Amino acid sequence: MKRIAIASLILLSALYASAAAAKSITCAYPQDQKLTFGVPKKPGDVPPIDFDYASTVTRFSFRDDKLLLVAMDEVERTRVRVVISAQLDRVKGVYSGQIVTDSGGNQLMLDNGPVICKVTN
């Protein structure tokens, strides 16, 4: 009987871990653009993103009903490419906030606007 209980607990914990690992976030922002990225398994890790220009996430926080993501250019490491700051809207079940993007090549071209992010499993 103990073996069955232990096996059940192990199975349930494995299912919980796989569900938590499957989370992804899709953020929609002006001009019908979207940015999708996964939620890292461990706190402190950062997700990779697929942005118009090669970018590396340097700051990521997804806790206490808040979402923060900062990504820098891979070549010009001091150039900010994406900043998302959003809070959970409990009524709508989405994260609403602001996004700043730099879509310029050699020149700075900042865009600022609203962002709505949805979490999926």
HELIX and SHEET records of a PDB file:
HELIX    1   1 LYS A    2  ALA A   21  1                                  20    
SHEET    1   A 7 GLN A  33  GLY A  38  0                                        
SHEET    2   A 7 SER A  24  TYR A  29 -1                                        
SHEET    3   A 7 LEU A 110  THR A 120 -1                                        
SHEET    4   A 7 VAL A  94  ASP A 102 -1                                        
SHEET    5   A 7 VAL A  80  ASP A  89 -1                                        
SHEET    6   A 7 LYS A  66  ASP A  73 -1                                        
SHEET    7   A 7 SER A  55  ARG A  63 -1                                        
END                                                                             
